[in-house]
Amino acid sequence: MPRSKSKASLRTAHPLPDLLFVALARALLGVKLPVVTGEGNVSTLGFGRRLLFWDFARASWQYDVVVALILLFIFATPREWFHDQPKASSVILISSRNGINNVFIAPGLLASVPEAERSARAEALIHQRTGKRWHVLRVEPIRDEAEQEVKGFIAHAAP
């Protein structure tokens, strides 16, 4: 049966990492943290170091407070603060059959373009999004069931 190591032998014998942290905190932040004087006397460095290195026992109240603060930040922060709202792709290759590529184009990109210029604009959009130069043969609008609103466009293109 293997011998278990005592807690004292598991602690580091070199206080260099703690001394570096204290020196960095003093130089950059102007914070005066006490130096570790005895083996295993980690609590003298203060709450800031323990928070930074997540040095709390798992069932302690400090651990629970930090977890609650993290969860509060995640769920209570408004999404607008980060400006990373997902956007659907506006040009999508739907299918490719018999050398003809069918590309969906969002309605906002071609709705205001006159019908005679839609093919040229669709070619430019496809090239801009994919980097490929495809010749657009025709562009068809996709309408809702009542034929009132345009939901998008299908561009039929050949390489």
N, C-alpha and C positions, 0 to 999 in steps of 0.2 A: 504494500500500500504506500503511495507516494506521500511524502511529508508536506504539510501545508506550511506556507510561509507566514510569518507573523506580519501584522500591519506595519510594524516599524521597518521591517526589511523590504516592504513594497514601496516605501516612500523613497524619493530621490535623495541622494546624499549631497547633491550639488545644488546650492541655492541660486545658481547663475540665471536661470530663466526668470525667477522672481526678482532678482536684482535688476535685470534688463528691463522688466516691465516697470519697476519703480522708477528707474532712470528715465525711461521714455515718458512716463506720466508726468514726472517733474519737469522735463525739458519742454514738452509740447503743450501740456495743459496747465502747467503751473500748480498741479495738485501735489500736495505733500502727503505721500503715503509712507507709513512706517516700514522699515526694513524688517525682513524676516530674521528673527534672532535665534530661534530654536528649531530643531528638527520637527517638521510636521505642523508648525505654527502658521498655517495658511490663512486663518481667519483675520490676522492682523492687517492684511492687504485691503480689506474693505469690500463693501458691497459691489462697487463698480467692477472690480476685477472678477469677482465671482459671477456677476451678471454677464460680463463679456465672454468668459470661458465656460459659462453654464455649469457652474460648480456647486450645484445644489443636490441634496439627496432627493431621490425620486418621490418620496412620500411626504416631503416637507411642505410647509405652507408657502415658503418662498418659491418653490418649484411651481406650485399651483397658481400663484400670482403671476409669474412670468408667462406661463401657458395661457392664462386668461387674458393677459395684455396682448399676446400675439394673436389669439383668436379674435379679440376685439378689433385689432388693427385690420385683420383680414376681412372680417365681415361688416365692419362699420365704416370703412373707408369708401367714399363715393367713387364709382368707376371713372367719373369724368376727370378726377385728379390725375389719372395716368394717361389719358388720351390714347388708349390702345384698344378701342372698340373693334371687334372683328367685323370685317366687311366681306361680303360675298364677292367672288370673282365676277367680273363683268364681261369677260370674253372666255368662253369655254368650248373646247373641242368636244362635240357630242359623239360623232361617229365618223368613220372613214370607210367608204365602200366604193369599189370600182374606180379608184383614183380620185374620187370626189370627197372632200372633207366638209362635214357639216359643222358649223361653228355657231354657237349661241352668242348673241350680243345683247347686252342689257338695253332696255328701252330708252334710258336716259342718254345713251351715247349716240343714237341715230334718230330719235324722234323729231328733233328740230331740223334735221338735214333734209333738203328736198329729195324727192324720190330719184331724180336723175343723177344725183351725186352720191347716193348711198353706197354704191359698189366701191367707188374710189375711197370713201371714208372708211368703209369696212376693211378694205385692204390695208389702209394705214393703221387702223386699230389692231388688226391681226399681227401686222409686222411689229408694231410698238410693244405688244404683250408677249409675243412668242419669238420674235427675231427672225421669223420665216417670211419669205416673200411669196405669198400665194396669190394667184389671180382669182378674184371673186367673179363667178359667173352670173349669179343673181342673188338678190336679197329679198326674202319674204317676211312680211310681218306676222307675228303670232298674236292672234286676237283672243279675247275672252269668248265665252259661249254666246253672249248676246251681240257679238261683233262690234262692241262699242269701244273697248279700251285695248290698246296695244300693250301686250305683256312682254314683248321682246322681239328679236329678229333672228332668223336663221340665214346665215350667209353660206352659200354653196361655193366652195373654193377648190381650185385645182393647183397642185404644186407647179 
